[in-house]
Amino acid sequence: MNHSLPPLADQECQACQEDSPGVSLQEWQSYQAQLPNWQWVELTEPKAQAISRRYHFANFRQAYGFVSQVALLAESQGHHPDISFGWGYVQLHWWTHKINWVHQSDLVLAARCDQIYQQ
């Protein structure tokens, strides 16, 4: 981990405007050690850059419980991921809709999702 970077999960989410800068690929690479299971992806519908992770669970109930916790987190921050889930898995995509790109807040919320998963 790059020890000069503050832990993402401890950072505050920032409101994003249409002219807010997105995370550069170099910034993403500097934070990847804190988000080792996340990938940078290009979405086609909608056309956007995002970060994505698939979480694994023992059953549907655990996956649903995780989704419920992520939904509460997202709602508390006014920032919402795309979520798909089924028996034993949850797939999350974080990006900022106003800029169709990854914003610093997406990284923060991804790190917080990882914390929820580890509990």
Secondary structure, DSSP 8 states (H G I E B T S, - for coil): --TTS--GGGS------TT-----HHHHHHHGGGSTT-EEEEEETTEEEEEEEEEE-SSHHHHHHHHHHHHHHHHHHT---EEEEETTEEEEEE-BTTTTB--HHHHHHHHHHHHHHH-
